[in-house]
Amino acid sequence: MNTNSNFKGGTNNGGRSKWEKVLIQSERIVQLEQGDLEAYKYAIMANSRLKRFEDARNLCNLILDLTGSGNNTYSKYAKEMLEVLSGK
């Protein structure tokens, strides 16, 4: 599964906001380990703060796909964020 299309960050941190940097770092982690759900969680937070709501929703759905029917912390977070993002 190629998850790189869910990120809009680049590789240059110069002049970027805190949340842009978080998004870039999350992307780098996911490139190394696509199963790192914590990186996806931070990417969702960053996208939400950057008002990239569609990207955040896509990542929430990706977490739900990765966790399957499991009801773990990450799937709960993704479901909660989808509810928050539904109005945006």
Secondary structure, 3 states (H helix, E strand, C coil): CCCHHHCCCCCCCCCCCHHHHHHHHHHHHHHHCCCCHHHHHHHHHHHHHCCCHHHHHHHHHHHHHHHCCCCCHHHHHHHHHHHHHCCC
